[in-house]
Structure formats: structure tokens, C-alpha cells
Amino acid sequence: MYLRDVELGDVDAYVRMRCDPVMMAELGGPLPRAGIEEKVRRDVGEAAAGLAWIKMIVPDPRRPESVAGMVTLWPHDVDGTVFSEIGWMVLPDFQGRGVGKRAVRMVLETARDENRWGIVHAFPATTNAPSNGICRSLGFTFLETKDVVFAGRIVPANHWFIDPTTDLMPERSGPTVR
Ligand SMILES: CC(C)(COP(=O)(O)OP(=O)(O)OC[C@H]1O[C@@H](n2cnc3c(N)ncnc32)[C@H](O)[C@@H]1OP(=O)(O)O)[C@@H](O)C(=O)NCCC(=O)NCCS
């Protein structure tokens, strides 16, 4: 598995992630199809400028065209306070196999190694068991429950944070049974 920057050709993956009612069930419901090209174009620009890390997950290096999901780490301005925030999505065919956790770990390891982003915050919906599982098992600390705004909609979320330089749980060695 590897991560790469978002590209203009990722429109289809964005549609499958952001316009699907199941994928978006914990994020306020599906987003309209119109506007996805513009969102991808914006994201490509931000990633190229180094303003945000917007990484597509490629599960099999022999099939670089197949995307399993994405991890984004960006400076989120909330009422004038800027947080480093991380978010993630894994498409249904790849869920439940540790792909999300592994990809989030890879991004946090890079943040640690490049000494960028400082404390990283995450806001999974309170009812999103696998997303909260990623936070818990990678070493995030739970702070509080609060309403967050995602794409203009209010979502009750758990606020977690991690210092990747000190808190990231070491990877378990040995076989993983799933
Ligand atoms: C949330 C999501 C990214 C999880 O990705 P994934 O690759 O399926 O998750 P993983 O297989 O890496 O599992 C992550 C952890 O959660 C646990 N987990 C997975 N499903 C779970 C469930 N239903 N209940 C409780 N824990 C669960 C796993 O056991 C693992 O923890 P562990 O390593 O301690 O065992 C993915 O389901 C998704 O994209 N859903 C739709 C979009 C979304 O909700 N995005 C997140 C917004 S914050």
C-alpha cells in the first residue's frame, strides 16, 4: 500500500466517497454531484502548494489506478483559531481490513518525521465506531464531545488529538487476525 497526492483524475473516487449515502451517513449525508470537479481542482491546488496533505490510498502498487480511500491533513480555521485537522475515508470494498488505520498511521508518521503540523486533531462522528477505533488504537487522546460543521452540516463528534512525535502507538508486530 502507498499514498500519493490527489490528482485531477480522482473525480470518480471523490464521487464514490462524497456523494454516496452510505459513505456519508456519519458526515451529514451525501453531497451533491455538482461541484465535485471544482472540489478536486481546489484540493489538487492546495496539495501542490503544500498547504494541505491530501493523500489518496493506493492499496496495491501493481494496480495504481485502484484507490481505496483518502487521508487529509489540513489547517482548519475555526472562528480564527487554526487547528491541524486530519480526516479519512475508506471505500466499502476496502473497509474492515486495517487500511484506514494504516493510512492514517503513515500520514502521522510523515508529520512526525517532517516535524510539521504540531498537535493533530480529529473529529469523528460520535456514532462512527471504526473512525473512533482508528483514533483510539493509534494513540489519540479523547478530549470532549462537540458539534462540528462538515460541508455546512452540523455533526455531533468526538474531539480527539495526538502529538505524533510522542503519542503514536508503535505498530503491532506479528500476524493480525481479522
Ligand atoms: C471509518 C473508516 C475510515 C474506517 O476505515 P477502515 O479501513 O474500515 O478501518 P480499519 O479496518 O482500519 O479499522 C480501524 C479500527 O477500528 C476498529 N473497527 C472497525 N470497525 C469497527 C466497528 N464496526 N466497531 C468497532 N470498532 C471497529 C478496528 O478493529 C480497528 O481498530 P484495531 O486496530 O484496534 O482493531 C471507513 O469505515 C469509512 O470511510 N467510512 C465511511 C466514511 C467515514 O465515516 N469517514 C470518517 C469520517 S471521520
The ligand as a Gaussian input file, in Angstrom:
#p B3LYP/6-31G(d) Opt

LIG

0 1
 C      -14.273000       4.989000       9.139000
 C      -13.435000       4.272000       8.105000
 C      -12.408000       5.240000       7.519000
 C      -12.689000       3.089000       8.758000
 O      -11.735000       2.564000       7.843000
 P      -11.385000       1.008000       7.855000
 O      -10.239000       0.813000       6.943000
 O      -12.629000       0.241000       7.589000
 O      -10.951000       0.804000       9.390000
 P       -9.861000      -0.212000       9.948000
 O      -10.102000      -1.547000       9.338000
 O       -8.516000       0.393000       9.756000
 O      -10.232000      -0.269000      11.492000
 C       -9.874000       0.767000      12.375000
 C      -10.075000       0.368000      13.810000
 O      -11.484000       0.418000      14.131000
 C      -11.909000      -0.870000      14.557000
 N      -13.233000      -1.092000      13.975000
 C      -13.516000      -1.294000      12.684000
 N      -14.851000      -1.447000      12.529000
 C      -15.383000      -1.334000      13.760000
 C      -16.702000      -1.395000      14.281000
 N      -17.753000      -1.583000      13.467000
 N      -16.883000      -1.243000      15.606000
 C      -15.833000      -1.033000      16.434000
 N      -14.558000      -0.952000      16.020000
 C      -14.348000      -1.106000      14.692000
 C      -10.898000      -1.839000      14.003000
 O      -10.877000      -3.022000      14.771000
 C       -9.618000      -1.044000      14.121000
 O       -9.116000      -0.994000      15.440000
 P       -7.990000      -2.034000      15.973000
 O       -6.791000      -1.848000      15.128000
 O       -7.783000      -1.608000      17.381000
 O       -8.560000      -3.398000      15.832000
 C      -14.336000       3.742000       6.960000
 O      -15.242000       2.817000       7.508000
 C      -15.102000       4.835000       6.231000
 O      -14.537000       5.532000       5.409000
 N      -16.403000       5.004000       6.494000
 C      -17.233000       5.970000       5.788000
 C      -16.750000       7.402000       5.804000
 C      -16.408000       7.910000       7.198000
 O      -17.156000       7.687000       8.110000
 N      -15.266000       8.603000       7.296000
 C      -14.741000       9.053000       8.561000
 C      -15.119000      10.415000       8.899000
 S      -14.365000      10.869000      10.435000

